[in-house]
Amino acid sequence: MFFISIIILIISYSIFKIFLDIHQIKYIRSSQITDEELESINLTQEYVKKSKAYNIEKLNMSVFNTLIKSTMIIIFLSFDGMSILMKITALVNIFSFNIEIVNIILFIIFLTLIDLPISYYKTFVIEKAHGFNRQSKSLFFKDFILSLILSLIIFSILFLSFDALFNSYGNDWWFYIWLVFIAFNISIIYLFPILISPIFNNFQKIDDDNIISGIKDLADKTNFNISDVYVMDGSKRSNHSNAYFTGFYKNKRIVFYDTLLDLLTPNEIRSVLAHEIGHYVKKHITQSMIISLLMSLLFFYLSFQIVSFKELFSELGMNNNSTSNVVILFSLLLPCVLYFITPLFSILSRKNEYEADNYAKLHSDKNDLISSLLKLYKKNLNLVKSSPIYSLIYNSHPTIFERINNLKL
């Protein structure tokens, strides 16, 4: 019964996700945008054609990705995959390390290797075909190895903490694990800008006098330290452009891709900075952290309840007293469960984007923000129109029409 319920959950998730992707593909192909609409946002039918082709390719890749991963999960659960994994663990664990951590490490490597060909195809076929990829194959595999090593180190530390608490605190393990998760999560967010990001990219403080003169008064007016504004060498991997806010407290910073600085005028850069400062002033980062922590509390409590069902683990060939078995099961099922609450996070994200835009409108020229958004959308081949249901579930940002209309109010 438990096994069938899990398989139904995975299949339902896959069908719904694939249905939405196919629905979006059909919408993109059939949607019409008038010349008048395009003229109002300074775009052309040629741009629409390129944007549609790029996004349809990404959606086709998403369908394939969902099919492959869902099939692999069902095969793993249906054919005693955990027992096979444990046997492999016993064979490779020649130095008698903690069997649980070795089991988890092998599982992470397995998942990462599944992702590798998909990521390779996306980078060197789709992104390259549309003029975005600037990454060499050597850099791609270097990133892959570094990401894998970093993931194994971070997750091993976290897992060993979980394992100790799981086996030491009886029925209260879920609460203590949550406390450790809070400390870990806050530490990662705090250290990410200064320890993790620099492993993959170079970050320099903005030293262009034209840009600095344009943003200094904005930084002073909003009490945001101009030394917290950085430029990142995103161009060594991609032609995409972006800016983002990261970290908090003394390690907070706003990061511009170098491709974005090359694209925008000083006044447009000022407007984008005002938008990112808006996220900081409106405490959107803090909001995300609080939601994440509350969600994790609920998750760990539900994990505790589910772990008590020995029959569930028995049907899957797993042991509910094994920390690695518990973590592996939940890592397979959690994306399926979280997917169905994705619309809530998307709605909140779009609300935050409107708030940041409104803040930028107060502290910079709205026309500069509009022109910067148009350049950014055009540079990244963003869709001009998207299916309403697809947008509701996935889109973290309002459409270009929605943002411009809001800015013109």
C-alpha positions as CSV (number, residue, x, y, z in Angstrom):
1,M,0.0,0.0,0.0
2,F,2.7,2.5,1.0
3,F,4.8,1.6,-2.1
4,I,1.9,2.1,-4.4
5,S,1.1,5.5,-2.8
6,I,4.7,6.6,-3.4
7,I,4.7,5.5,-7.0
8,I,1.4,7.3,-7.6
9,L,2.9,10.5,-6.1
10,I,6.0,10.3,-8.4
11,I,3.9,9.6,-11.5
12,S,1.4,12.3,-10.6
13,Y,4.2,14.8,-10.2
14,S,5.8,13.8,-13.5
15,I,2.5,13.9,-15.4
16,F,1.6,17.3,-14.1
17,K,5.1,18.7,-14.7
18,I,5.3,17.4,-18.2
19,F,1.7,18.5,-18.9
20,L,2.6,22.1,-17.9
21,D,5.8,22.1,-20.1
22,I,3.9,20.8,-23.1
23,H,1.1,23.3,-22.5
24,Q,3.6,26.1,-22.4
25,I,5.2,24.8,-25.6
26,K,1.8,24.9,-27.4
27,Y,1.1,28.3,-26.0
28,I,4.4,29.7,-27.2
29,R,3.9,28.3,-30.7
30,S,0.3,29.6,-31.0
31,S,0.6,33.0,-29.2
32,Q,0.6,36.1,-31.4
33,I,2.2,39.4,-30.5
34,T,1.2,42.4,-32.6
35,D,3.7,44.9,-34.0
36,E,2.0,47.6,-31.9
37,E,2.7,45.6,-28.7
38,L,6.3,45.0,-29.7
39,E,6.8,48.6,-30.7
40,S,5.7,49.7,-27.2
41,I,8.6,47.7,-25.7
42,N,11.1,48.3,-28.5
43,L,11.2,44.6,-29.7
44,T,10.8,43.0,-33.1
45,Q,9.1,39.9,-34.5
46,E,12.6,38.6,-35.2
47,Y,13.3,38.7,-31.5
48,V,10.0,36.9,-30.7
49,K,11.0,34.2,-33.1
50,K,14.4,33.7,-31.5
51,S,12.9,33.8,-28.0
52,K,10.3,31.2,-28.8
53,A,12.9,28.9,-30.3
54,Y,15.2,29.1,-27.3
55,N,12.5,28.6,-24.7
56,I,10.9,25.7,-26.6
57,E,14.2,24.0,-26.6
58,K,14.6,24.5,-22.9
59,L,11.1,23.1,-22.3
60,N,11.7,20.1,-24.4
61,M,14.8,19.5,-22.3
62,S,12.8,19.9,-19.2
63,V,10.3,17.2,-20.4
64,F,13.2,14.8,-21.1
65,N,14.8,15.5,-17.8
66,T,11.6,14.8,-15.9
67,L,11.0,11.6,-17.7
68,I,14.6,10.3,-17.1
69,K,14.7,11.2,-13.4
70,S,11.2,10.0,-12.6
71,T,11.9,6.7,-14.4
72,M,15.2,6.3,-12.5
73,I,13.5,6.9,-9.1
74,I,10.7,4.4,-9.9
75,I,13.3,1.8,-11.0
76,F,15.4,2.5,-7.9
77,L,12.4,2.0,-5.5
78,S,10.8,-0.9,-7.5
79,F,13.9,-3.1,-7.9
80,D,15.4,-3.0,-4.4
81,G,17.8,-0.1,-5.3
82,M,18.7,0.5,-1.6
83,S,19.9,-3.0,-1.1
84,I,22.0,-2.8,-4.2
85,L,23.4,0.5,-3.1
86,M,24.2,-1.0,0.4
87,K,26.0,-3.9,-1.3
88,I,28.1,-1.5,-3.4
89,T,28.8,0.5,-0.3
90,A,30.1,-2.6,1.5
91,L,32.4,-3.4,-1.5
92,V,34.0,0.0,-1.8
93,N,34.2,0.8,1.9
94,I,37.6,-0.9,2.2
95,F,38.8,1.5,5.0
96,S,35.8,0.7,7.2
97,F,34.5,4.3,7.3
98,N,31.1,5.0,8.7
99,I,28.8,2.9,6.5
100,E,26.0,5.5,6.6
101,I,28.2,8.4,5.3
102,V,29.7,6.2,2.5
103,N,26.2,5.2,1.5
104,I,25.2,8.9,1.2
105,I,28.3,9.8,-0.7
106,L,27.7,7.1,-3.3
107,F,24.1,8.2,-3.6
108,I,25.1,11.8,-4.2
109,I,27.7,10.8,-6.8
110,F,25.0,8.6,-8.5
111,L,22.5,11.6,-8.7
112,T,25.2,13.9,-9.9
113,L,26.3,11.6,-12.7
114,I,22.7,11.4,-13.9
115,D,22.6,15.2,-14.1
116,L,26.0,15.4,-16.0
117,P,24.9,14.5,-19.5
118,I,21.7,16.6,-19.2
119,S,23.8,19.6,-18.0
120,Y,26.4,19.0,-20.8
121,Y,23.7,19.0,-23.5
122,K,22.0,22.1,-22.1
123,T,25.4,24.0,-22.0
124,F,27.0,22.9,-25.2
125,V,24.0,22.3,-27.4
126,I,21.1,24.5,-26.4
127,E,23.0,27.5,-24.9
128,K,25.7,27.4,-27.6
129,A,23.1,27.3,-30.4
130,H,21.5,30.5,-29.1
131,G,24.8,32.3,-28.6
132,F,24.9,32.2,-24.8
133,N,27.6,29.6,-23.9
134,R,31.1,31.0,-23.4
135,Q,32.3,28.1,-21.3
136,S,35.1,25.8,-22.4
137,K,34.7,22.0,-21.9
138,S,37.6,22.1,-19.5
139,L,36.0,24.8,-17.4
140,F,32.7,22.9,-17.5
141,F,34.3,19.7,-16.1
142,K,36.3,21.7,-13.6
143,D,33.1,23.3,-12.3
144,F,31.5,19.8,-12.2
145,I,34.3,18.3,-10.1
146,L,34.5,21.3,-7.8
147,S,30.8,21.4,-7.3
148,L,30.7,17.7,-6.5
149,I,33.6,17.9,-4.0
150,L,32.0,20.9,-2.4
151,S,28.6,19.2,-2.2
152,L,30.2,16.1,-0.7
153,I,32.1,18.1,2.0
154,I,29.1,20.2,3.0
155,F,26.6,17.4,2.9
156,S,28.9,15.0,4.8
157,I,29.3,17.5,7.6
158,L,25.6,18.1,7.8
159,F,24.8,14.4,7.5
160,L,27.2,13.3,10.3
161,S,25.4,15.9,12.6
162,F,22.1,14.5,11.6
163,D,23.2,10.9,12.1
164,A,24.5,11.6,15.6
165,L,21.3,13.4,16.6
166,F,19.0,10.8,15.0
167,N,20.7,8.0,17.0
168,S,21.0,9.9,20.3
169,Y,17.7,11.8,21.0
170,G,15.0,9.3,20.7
171,N,11.7,10.8,19.6
172,D,13.1,14.3,19.8
173,W,15.7,13.9,17.1
174,W,13.7,15.9,14.5
175,F,13.7,19.0,16.7
176,Y,17.4,19.0,17.4
177,I,18.2,18.3,13.7
178,W,16.1,21.3,12.9
179,L,18.1,23.5,15.2
180,V,21.3,22.2,13.6
181,F,19.8,22.9,10.2
182,I,19.0,26.5,11.2
183,A,22.6,27.1,12.3
184,F,23.9,25.4,9.1
185,N,21.5,27.3,6.8
186,I,22.4,30.7,8.3
187,S,26.1,29.9,8.2
188,I,25.9,29.0,4.5
189,I,24.0,32.2,3.6
190,Y,26.5,34.3,5.6
191,L,29.6,32.6,4.2
192,F,28.5,32.0,0.6
193,P,29.6,35.4,-0.8
194,I,33.1,35.2,0.7
195,L,34.0,31.5,0.7
196,I,31.9,29.6,-1.8
197,S,31.2,32.0,-4.7
198,P,34.9,33.0,-5.1
199,I,35.7,29.3,-5.8
200,F,33.9,29.6,-9.1
201,N,34.1,33.3,-10.0
202,N,36.2,36.4,-9.5
203,F,34.6,39.3,-7.7
204,Q,35.8,42.9,-7.8
205,K,34.5,46.0,-6.3
206,I,33.2,48.4,-8.9
207,D,35.9,50.9,-9.8
208,D,34.5,52.7,-12.8
209,D,34.2,56.4,-11.9
210,N,31.2,56.9,-14.2
211,I,29.3,54.1,-12.5
212,I,30.4,55.0,-9.0
213,S,29.4,58.7,-9.4
214,G,26.0,57.5,-10.6
215,I,25.3,55.2,-7.6
216,K,27.1,56.9,-4.7
217,D,24.3,59.3,-3.9
218,L,21.8,56.5,-4.1
219,A,23.9,54.3,-1.8
220,D,24.2,57.2,0.7
221,K,20.5,58.1,0.5
222,T,19.5,54.5,1.2
223,N,22.3,53.8,3.8
224,F,23.7,51.0,1.7
225,N,27.5,50.8,1.7
226,I,28.8,51.3,-1.8
227,S,31.7,49.0,-1.0
228,D,29.1,46.2,-0.9
229,V,28.6,46.5,-4.7
230,Y,30.6,44.0,-6.8
231,V,31.0,42.9,-10.4
232,M,31.4,39.2,-11.2
233,D,33.1,37.7,-14.3
234,G,30.0,35.9,-15.5
235,S,31.1,36.3,-19.1
236,K,33.6,33.5,-18.8
237,R,30.7,31.0,-18.7
238,S,27.7,32.7,-20.3
239,N,26.5,35.6,-22.3
240,H,23.4,35.9,-20.0
241,S,23.2,39.0,-17.8
242,N,21.9,39.5,-14.3
243,A,22.2,41.1,-10.9
244,Y,21.4,39.7,-7.5
245,F,21.5,40.3,-3.8
246,T,23.3,37.8,-1.6
247,G,24.4,37.3,2.0
248,F,23.4,39.3,5.1
249,Y,24.8,41.5,7.9
250,K,28.4,42.3,7.2
251,N,28.6,40.0,4.3
252,K,25.7,41.3,2.3
253,R,26.5,42.4,-1.2
254,I,24.9,43.3,-4.5
255,V,26.5,41.5,-7.5
256,F,26.4,42.7,-11.1
257,Y,27.4,40.3,-14.0
258,D,30.1,42.0,-16.0
259,T,27.9,41.4,-19.1
260,L,25.2,43.5,-17.5
261,L,27.6,46.4,-16.8
262,D,28.7,46.3,-20.5
263,L,25.0,46.4,-21.5
264,L,23.6,49.3,-19.4
265,T,24.3,53.0,-19.1
266,P,25.4,54.4,-15.7
267,N,21.8,55.7,-15.1
268,E,20.4,52.3,-15.9
269,I,22.9,50.6,-13.6
270,R,21.7,53.0,-10.9
271,S,18.1,51.9,-11.4
272,V,19.0,48.2,-11.2
273,L,21.0,48.9,-8.1
274,A,17.9,50.7,-6.6
275,H,15.9,47.6,-7.4
276,E,18.3,45.3,-5.6
277,I,18.6,47.7,-2.6
278,G,14.8,47.5,-2.6
279,H,15.0,43.8,-1.9
280,Y,17.3,44.5,1.0
281,V,15.2,47.4,2.4
282,K,12.0,45.4,2.1
283,K,13.7,42.5,3.9
284,H,13.0,40.0,1.2
285,I,16.2,38.0,2.1
286,T,15.1,37.8,5.8
287,Q,11.6,36.8,4.6
288,S,13.0,33.9,2.5
289,M,15.1,32.7,5.4
290,I,12.1,32.7,7.8
291,I,9.9,30.8,5.4
292,S,12.7,28.3,4.7
293,L,13.2,27.7,8.4
294,L,9.5,27.3,9.1
295,M,9.1,24.9,6.1
296,S,12.1,22.9,7.4
297,L,10.5,22.6,10.8
298,L,7.3,21.2,9.3
299,F,9.4,18.9,7.1
300,F,11.5,17.5,9.9
301,Y,8.4,16.9,12.0
302,L,6.6,15.1,9.2
303,S,9.8,13.1,8.6
304,F,9.6,12.0,12.3
305,Q,6.0,10.9,11.8
306,I,6.8,9.0,8.6
307,V,9.9,7.3,10.0
308,S,7.6,5.5,12.5
309,F,5.9,3.6,9.7
310,K,8.2,0.6,9.5
311,E,6.0,-1.0,6.9
312,L,6.8,1.8,4.5
313,F,10.5,1.3,4.7
314,S,10.1,-2.5,4.7
315,E,8.1,-2.4,1.4
316,L,10.9,-0.3,-0.2
317,G,13.7,-2.6,1.1
318,M,14.9,0.1,3.5
319,N,15.6,0.3,7.2
320,N,13.8,3.1,9.1
321,N,16.6,3.0,11.7
322,S,19.2,3.8,9.1
323,T,19.9,7.6,8.8
324,S,21.1,7.2,5.2
325,N,18.0,5.2,4.2
326,V,15.8,7.9,5.7
327,V,17.7,10.8,4.1
328,I,17.8,9.0,0.7
329,L,14.0,8.3,0.7
330,F,13.1,11.9,1.6
331,S,15.6,13.3,-0.9
332,L,13.8,11.3,-3.6
333,L,10.3,12.3,-2.6
334,L,10.7,15.9,-1.3
335,P,10.9,17.5,-4.8
336,C,7.6,15.8,-5.7
337,V,5.9,17.1,-2.6
338,L,7.4,20.6,-2.8
339,Y,6.4,21.0,-6.4
340,F,2.8,21.3,-5.6
341,I,3.3,24.3,-3.3
342,T,5.6,26.0,-5.9
343,P,2.8,28.4,-6.9
344,L,2.8,29.9,-3.4
345,F,6.5,30.7,-3.6
346,S,6.2,32.1,-7.2
347,I,3.3,34.4,-6.1
348,L,5.4,35.7,-3.2
349,S,8.4,36.2,-5.4
350,R,6.4,38.2,-8.0
351,K,5.0,40.3,-5.2
352,N,8.6,41.0,-4.0
353,E,9.7,42.0,-7.5
354,Y,6.9,44.5,-7.7
355,E,7.9,45.9,-4.3
356,A,11.6,46.2,-5.4
357,D,10.5,47.9,-8.6
358,N,8.3,50.3,-6.7
359,Y,11.2,51.1,-4.4
360,A,13.5,51.7,-7.4
361,K,10.9,54.0,-8.9
362,L,11.1,56.2,-5.9
363,H,14.9,56.3,-5.8
364,S,15.8,56.4,-9.5
365,D,14.2,57.4,-12.8
366,K,11.6,54.8,-13.7
367,N,12.4,55.3,-17.4
368,D,15.9,54.1,-16.7
369,L,14.6,51.0,-15.0
370,I,12.2,50.3,-17.9
371,S,15.0,50.6,-20.4
372,S,17.3,48.4,-18.4
373,L,14.6,45.7,-18.0
374,L,14.0,45.8,-21.8
375,K,17.7,45.4,-22.5
376,L,17.9,42.6,-19.9
377,Y,14.9,40.7,-21.3
378,K,16.2,41.1,-24.9
379,K,19.7,40.0,-23.9
380,N,18.4,36.8,-22.2
381,L,15.8,36.0,-24.8
382,N,13.0,36.1,-22.2
383,L,9.5,35.3,-23.4
384,V,7.3,38.4,-24.1
385,K,4.2,36.4,-23.2
386,S,3.7,33.2,-21.2
387,S,0.8,30.9,-20.5
388,P,-1.2,32.2,-17.5
389,I,-1.2,28.8,-15.7
390,Y,2.5,28.3,-16.4
391,S,3.3,31.8,-15.2
392,L,1.2,31.2,-12.0
393,I,3.2,28.1,-11.1
394,Y,6.7,28.9,-12.3
395,N,7.4,32.5,-13.0
396,S,9.4,34.2,-10.2
397,H,9.1,37.5,-12.0
398,P,6.2,39.3,-13.6
399,T,6.2,39.5,-17.4
400,I,7.8,42.5,-19.1
401,F,4.4,44.0,-19.9
402,E,3.3,43.7,-16.3
403,R,6.5,45.2,-14.9
404,I,6.4,48.1,-17.3
405,N,2.7,48.8,-16.7
406,N,3.4,48.8,-13.0
407,L,6.3,51.2,-13.3
408,K,4.3,53.6,-15.4
409,L,1.6,54.0,-12.8
